[in-house]
Amino acid sequence: MGTKMTIIATKGTLDWAYPPFILGSTAASLDFDVTIFFTFYGLTLLKKEITAQVSPLGNPAMPMKMPMGPKWFRNINWNIPNIIQANIPGYETVATALMKKTIANVGVASIEELRSLCLDAGVKMMACQMTVDLFGFEQSEFIDGIKFVGAASYLDVASESQINLFT
């Protein structure tokens, strides 16, 4: 393998789970030597069960629209401001269900499928041990095939990489 690439995955929401796995699997298919370092909330993407949700509040550019108004007016979609989203009980659950349905409808792989694809393609996955300790996780909560390391181990790999990405 010629080109080396690292990715730091720091976010654990459904929409932010896709970039490290898509970039990692794509780069591996191009014969890159890929390492993904999962830290803070991104660490949850390595748990055996991924419970990632969409958070419209964390992404004001997210096109969450809802038809409103009288029946003749419902063909018009209105953006729902973040301040209102924050006060609607269950909004993240609804947004997550809608996103998962859209993902399935257009044939995009699930996070679990992309993660497996990465592992099958030889992408190395590092879990930040400090974050494991900070959040009170146990190593047994995570999938097989990952290494629990400190930041210095990631930096050793990154220092030899031509491409270093942060997601």
Buried (B, 14 or more C-beta within 10 A) or exposed (E): EEEBBBBBBBBBBBBBBBBBBBBBBBBBEEEBBBBBBBBBBBBBBBBEEBEBBBBBBEBEEBEBEEEEEEEEEEEEEEEBEBEEBEEEEEBBEBBBEEBBEEBEEEEBBBBBEBBBBBBEBEBBBBBBBBBBEEEEBEEEEBBEBBEBBEBEBBEEBBEEBEBBBEB
